[in-house]
């Protein structure tokens, strides 16, 4: 039986008309334990459907050490039909009531290898659009627990105003530079897929889809390899991917040619190098 809990919408920030950051605080003020990368199922009544509760799952952008609220970055679905829950959420006001079901999900960080040894591989996170959310949680969590692994967050968006956590992630990278990679080893890069459009005219970073960070011309290194300073292999890097199926497919087209395998198709010894979660 589904157990709905109650929460209050305490913060909304519209980054653009169809993209926003939202915070929920449970009515009992208790944030349950969960793992970075998991999602929360949110529910709201839809007046046009006799106040029927409609529920959807959203990746949690806040991290488990934050016991003040749940935070999400959510896109308002408008095409081909308006999203039932996102329409209500984007029309909601701070102070409105929302229901939620406890966190769950498998897109969590691997800390051990199949043989029980610590997993010390580089962590590369590839997020398309709002698929960045679990990796914002990863970054803050790994920072707060003092993890020494190298962490790279790559984010793809159509427009610069969709780089929802650009400042937070840039600050984390600047801290890595200031403190030294031996204490906090973090890098963040973004790609804009529509650089020719007027709104993106000042963008000077990577262009194309986010998986372009992995691709290279013959005889050259990829942008990701240039960033980390070595060849990416299945022995030194673990990939986590979240976004639309196109993002998953585009990334896997490259990784499968390099002998990377996914958690869903792990080897007989239980090993794998890719975890992913698709929005559809």
Secondary structure, 3 states (H helix, E strand, C coil): CCCCEEEEEEEEEEEECCEEEEEEEECCCCCCCCCCCCEEEEEEEEHHHCCEEEEEEEECCCCCCCCCCEEEEEECCCCCCCCHHHHHHHHCCCCCEEEEEEEECCCCCCCECCCCCECCCEEEEEEEHHHHHHHHHHHHHHHHCCCCCCEEEEEEECCHHHCCCHHHHHHHHHHHHHHCCCCCCEEEEEEECCCCCHHHCCCCCEECCHHHHHCCCCCCCCHHHHHHCCCCCCCCEEEEEEECHHHHHHHHHHHHHHCCCEHHHCCCCCCCCEEEEECC
